Amino acid sequence: MQEWLDNQETCSILSITPRTLQTYRDNGTIPYTRIGSKIYYRPDDLKRLIPLIADRQKKKEYKSIGG
């Protein structure tokens, strides 16, 4: 069985805040599974998202410097 990651581990791996993670869940960017009151993520899904998130962060940085 594949290892699942919790919110804290996921935020650390993706270098994002818990609020950003919540937004990604809300808009369907990141798949997740809820078991009781806890939310879990599959490592394979995170690997797929890393380039997408890096691209979004670059665009945000570009806009912040007047681009």
N, C-alpha and C positions, 0 to 999 in steps of 0.2 A: 504494500500500500504506500502511496506517495505521501510525503510529509506535507502538512499544511502549515501556513504561516498566519500569525495573528496580526492585528492592526499595527502594533508597535514594530514588529519585525518587518512588515511590509513598508511602513514609512521609512525605516532605516535603510532598507535595500534600495528604495526608489528615491531617497533623499527628498522627501516631501513632508508636509505637515499633515497632522490628522484631518484638518479641515479640507485640504486638497484631496486627500484620500476619500473623504465623504463625498466631495463633488464628483470624483471619478466613479464612485458607486452610483450616485444619483443619476448621472448622465449616461451610464452604461459603458463607460470607457474600460472599467475593470470588472471582470466577473468575480463573484464571491459566493460563499455559502454561509448561511446563518444556521447555527446549531444552538438552540436556546437563545440566550442573549449575546452570544459571542459570534463574531464574524471571522471567517477564515478565507485564505487565498491560496491558490495553487502556484508553486514556484514556476511552472511552465508558462502560466499566464503572465507572471511578472516579467519573465525573460522577453516575452513578446512585446510588452509595453515599454521596456526601457528605451528603445530608440524613439518611440513616439513622445514620451515624456521629455527626453533630452531635447528633441526638436521644439517642443512647446516652450521649454525654459529658454532656449536660445532666442526664440522669437520675442519672448517677454523681455529679455535683456536688451535686445536690439531696439525695441520700442522705448525702453526706459532711457536710452542714451540719445533719443531724438531721431530714430530711424524711421 
